[in-house]
Amino acid sequence: MSETAEPTLIAAREGLAGTLLMNRPKALNALTLEMIRAFAQAIDAWKDDASVKLVVLEGAGGRAFCAGGDVRAVREAAIAGDAASVEAFFSEEYAVNTGIATFPKPWVSLIDGVCMGGGIGVAVHNGPVIVTEHALVAMPETAIALFPDVGTSYVLPRLPGAVGTWLALTGARLTGADSVHAGLATHFVPRESLAALRAALVTEGTDAVARFAATPPEASFAPHREAIDRCFGRDSIAGIIAALDAEGTDWAAAQSKILRRMSPTSLCVSLELLRRGARQDLAGCLATELALTRVVVNVHPDFAEGVRSVLVDKDGAPKWQPAKVEDVDPAAIQAMFGA
């Protein structure tokens, strides 16, 4: 960042609150290492400051809260063999996730626009988590051959039924209302009320949230809840796809088609990660995720290929290794976890 450029994370004090504005609007506020380090500084400065009663977190630009981590930069480091930079990004990002989870005061996220991946990680480990009708929330990692990280391997298995597994494997995009029903957000506030809520938060604190919260519309996935549990509760990716194919509905066929487009290795890693995450605390989940990044990002070829396909060349034609779920070696998946 040059001396004349605006900071990529703007920290300020307003009334009772410490405020944070993620400020890369052209990049949908995707997290860089610079931003992650600024988050860490704010957490350290405010956690024991008695005058800071809460933190209010927003995204700049009106289009996004935070579209995730800057995985293009991570890919470039991995291709260059710069494992130290990859390690720094993920280890410091996950340390921020821990810092938010253990922050001793409310951490209020105002999600009005795109919130994916790392954006979820800076929101869901504390709260309240506020979404508007313009929120779009997703964990799209399997499309780039990563896996649900930033502590979501702890969060997703604890959502109702098999909803978390469905979200993790398909990258399904949730509306603001959907996010409340799924358990990723705590309150639904219409966009027209968001500025007034923010003003009330910095003067009154989190007691203001209830006054602005509205009843969200029914979840768009409500008609499929039983099918989600039936199919995505299976213990293998092959079993999930077989169950979807047996449903005989357009929705199930669409989910099966989505899974067939994702990295087969990433699907298997993600399912195993969530099953392990259901038995671990947040610290254990983050430690497992960090260990996985060293193999998935630096060693296995699918991550570089997935980011190339989705974000670099944008051709939507990744060449996965292996190409089919049926060809994934279960022992190789276990080996990626050090088992």
C-alpha positions, 0 to 999 in steps of 0.5 A, a space after each residue: 500500500 502506498 502512503 497516499 492510498 486508503 487503508 484496506 481496513 479502516 479502523 475508527 472509534 465512534 461512540 461506544 464502538 470500535 468500527 472496522 470497514 473492509 475497504 477493497 470495494 473493487 475486489 469485493 473486499 477480499 481479504 489480503 494479508 495486509 487486511 488480516 494483520 490490521 484485523 489483528 491489530 484492532 483486536 489487540 488494541 480493543 479487547 482490553 479497552 474498557 471504552 470499547 463496548 462493541 465492534 461494528 464490522 462492514 464492507 465498503 462499496 455497497 456490493 459486498 461485505 467480503 468475498 473471501 480471501 485473496 486466493 489468487 495471491 495464495 495461488 501465485 505464492 504456491 506456484 512459485 514454491 513460496 510455502 512461507 507466504 502461504 503459511 503466513 496467510 492462512 496461519 494469520 487469518 485463522 489467528 484472527 478467526 480465533 481472536 474474533 471468537 474469543 473477543 470479550 465483547 459483541 462483534 457485530 457484522 453488518 452483511 449487505 451484499 456478498 459474503 463468502 469464505 473468509 468473509 464468513 470467517 470474520 463474521 460468524 464466530 461472534 455476533 450478532 450477525 446481521 443480514 439484509 435482503 441483499 446479502 448473498 452468503 456462501 462457502 464456494 471452496 469446493 469449486 476452487 478445490 479448497 475446503 471449508 476453512 476459517 473455522 467453518 469446519 466447526 460451524 457447518 456441522 452444527 447447523 440444522 440437520 445436513 444443511 452445513 454439509 450441503 452448503 459446504 459441498 455444493 457452495 449453495 448461495 443463501 439469501 439473507 433470509 436463508 442465512 438466518 434459517 440456516 443458522 449462519 446469521 442471527 438477525 434479518 434487517 431490511 437494507 432501508 433500516 441498516 444505516 439507522 441500526 448502525 447509528 443506534 449500535 454506536 450510541 446504544 450498543 447491541 440492545 438496539 438490534 432487537 428494535 430493528 430486526 424483522 421476521 425473515 421470509 421463508 427459506 428458499 431451501 425449505 421445500 428441500 430440507 428433508 431431501 437435504 438431510 436424506 442425501 447429504 447425511 450420507 458418509 461418502 461423496 459417492 453415497 451422497 450422489 447416489 442418494 441424490 440420483 435416487 430422489 428423482 426430482 429436478 432439485 436433486 438432479 441439479 445438486 448431483 450435477 453441481 457435485 460432479 463439477 467440483 474437485 473430487 478430491 476437494 469434495 472428499 476432503 471437505 466431507 471428512 473435514 466436517 465429520 471430524 469437525 463435528 467432534 472437535 472444538 473451534 481451536 481443533 478445527 482451525 488446527 486441522 484446517 491449517 495442517 490441510 492447507 499445507 497439502 491441499 494448497 502447496 502439494 495437490 494440483 487441484 487448488 492451482 487448477 481450480 483458482 485458474 479455472 474460476 478466477 484467473 482464466 475464468 473458463 469454467 473447465 478445470 482438469 481435476 486429478 483425479 477427474 471422477 469421484 469414483 477414482 479418489 483413493 480413500 487412503 490418499 484422503 486420510 493421508 492428507 489429514 496425516 492419518 
